[in-house]
């Protein structure tokens, strides 16, 4: 299934100045400080409280949920220059995918034409790993997916938001896994912006074992 049902995602998203400086004392003027000014706090990435809120028939009874599938949601705030890195491992499952959705809970095409879905066999492995959806190898190999403003020219990349999206708009990455076996290792999430890196912890209620 390439497209998220808007009703399901909408329901999940519904649930889920300084004081003036004191005048300087009389005396010769001081030379300006040589240190560079501090980086504005606004450059830092805005991060959610946690990553991978679970969604499935155990947590949502909307639109006849599939009992053989599991979903996890990563919410983010659109900011210029924001990149989200997802460092994961291929699951032992029939199907897996990542998809980004806009503030209206819809799939979209990025400003440079990139589609907002990345299916298991299209996810390139990290160096030294192999993709079990391309060749008969054991699952568990490593991969890195990024969510970024310009995704078309990068491998394993999803667009952050459609063209014209205002700063502060909300977006969501959905990680889908069908017919999983054993424990699923959810990707580690890092937000990057303006030279800042912020690791986001996995949600405490993220269920990683099959029902």
Residue pairs with C-beta under 8 A, 6 or more apart in sequence:
1 176
2 97
2 99
2 107
2 117
2 119
3 107
3 117
4 99
4 101
4 105
4 107
4 174
5 63
6 104
6 105
6 106
7 62
7 63
8 55
8 60
8 62
8 63
8 65
9 101
9 105
9 172
9 174
10 105
11 60
11 62
12 53
12 55
12 60
12 73
13 73
13 75
13 105
13 170
13 172
15 60
16 53
16 55
16 73
16 75
24 30
39 194
39 195
39 196
43 193
43 194
43 195
43 196
44 193
44 194
44 196
44 198
45 79
45 82
45 191
45 192
45 193
45 194
45 196
45 198
46 76
46 77
46 79
46 191
47 76
47 191
47 198
47 200
48 74
48 75
48 76
48 200
49 203
50 200
50 201
50 202
50 203
50 204
50 206
51 74
51 186
51 189
51 200
51 201
51 202
51 203
51 206
52 72
52 73
52 74
52 175
52 186
52 187
52 189
52 202
52 203
52 206
53 72
53 73
53 74
53 75
53 203
53 205
53 206
54 70
54 71
54 72
54 73
54 203
54 205
54 206
54 207
55 71
55 72
55 73
55 174
56 65
56 67
56 69
56 70
56 71
56 207
56 211
57 65
57 66
57 67
57 211
58 207
58 211
66 178
67 211
68 178
68 179
69 176
69 177
69 178
69 179
70 176
70 177
70 180
70 184
70 207
70 210
70 211
71 174
71 175
71 176
71 177
72 174
72 175
72 186
72 206
73 172
73 173
73 174
73 175
74 84
74 86
74 172
74 173
74 174
74 175
74 189
75 170
75 171
75 172
76 82
76 84
76 147
76 160
76 170
76 171
76 172
76 173
76 191
77 168
77 169
77 170
77 171
78 160
78 161
78 165
78 166
78 167
78 168
78 169
78 170
78 171
79 167
79 168
79 193
80 149
80 167
81 149
81 193
81 194
82 148
82 149
82 160
82 191
82 192
82 193
83 146
83 147
83 148
83 149
83 160
83 191
83 192
83 193
84 146
84 147
84 148
84 160
84 173
84 189
84 190
84 191
84 192
85 144
85 145
85 146
85 189
85 190
85 191
85 192
86 98
86 144
86 145
86 146
86 147
86 173
86 187
86 188
86 189
87 142
87 143
87 144
87 187
87 188
87 190
88 142
88 143
88 144
88 145
88 185
88 186
88 187
88 188
89 139
89 140
89 141
89 142
89 143
89 185
89 187
90 96
90 120
90 123
90 125
90 129
90 131
90 132
90 133
90 139
90 140
90 141
90 143
91 139
91 177
91 180
91 184
91 185
92 139
92 140
92 180
92 181
92 182
93 139
93 177
93 178
93 179
93 180
93 181
93 184
94 178
94 179
95 119
95 120
95 176
95 177
95 178
95 179
96 119
96 120
96 133
96 175
96 176
96 177
96 178
97 117
97 118
97 119
97 120
97 175
97 176
98 117
98 118
98 123
98 145
98 158
98 173
98 174
98 175
98 176
99 107
99 116
99 117
99 118
99 158
99 173
99 174
99 176
100 107
100 108
100 116
100 117
100 147
100 158
100 159
100 160
100 171
100 172
100 173
100 174
101 107
101 108
101 116
101 171
101 172
101 173
101 174
102 108
102 161
102 162
102 165
102 169
102 171
103 165
103 169
103 170
103 171
105 172
107 115
107 116
107 117
108 116
108 159
108 161
108 162
109 115
109 116
109 159
109 162
110 116
110 149
110 150
110 151
110 152
110 158
110 159
110 160
110 161
110 162
110 163
111 149
111 150
111 159
111 162
111 163
112 150
112 151
112 152
112 153
112 159
113 152
114 150
114 151
114 152
114 157
114 158
114 159
115 159
116 158
116 159
117 158
118 145
118 156
118 157
118 158
120 131
120 133
121 131
121 133
121 134
123 131
123 133
123 143
123 145
123 156
124 131
124 143
124 155
124 156
125 131
125 141
125 142
125 143
126 141
126 142
126 143
126 144
128 142
129 141
129 142
129 143
130 137
130 141
131 137
131 141
131 143
132 138
132 139
132 141
140 185
143 156
144 156
145 156
145 157
145 158
145 187
146 154
146 156
146 157
146 158
147 157
147 158
147 159
147 160
147 173
148 154
148 157
148 158
148 159
148 160
149 159
149 160
149 161
151 157
151 158
151 159
151 160
158 173
160 171
161 169
161 171
175 186
175 187
177 184
180 210
181 210
182 209
182 210
183 208
183 209
184 208
184 209
185 208
186 202
186 206
186 208
188 199
188 202
189 199
189 200
189 202
190 197
190 198
190 199
190 200
191 197
191 198
191 200
192 198
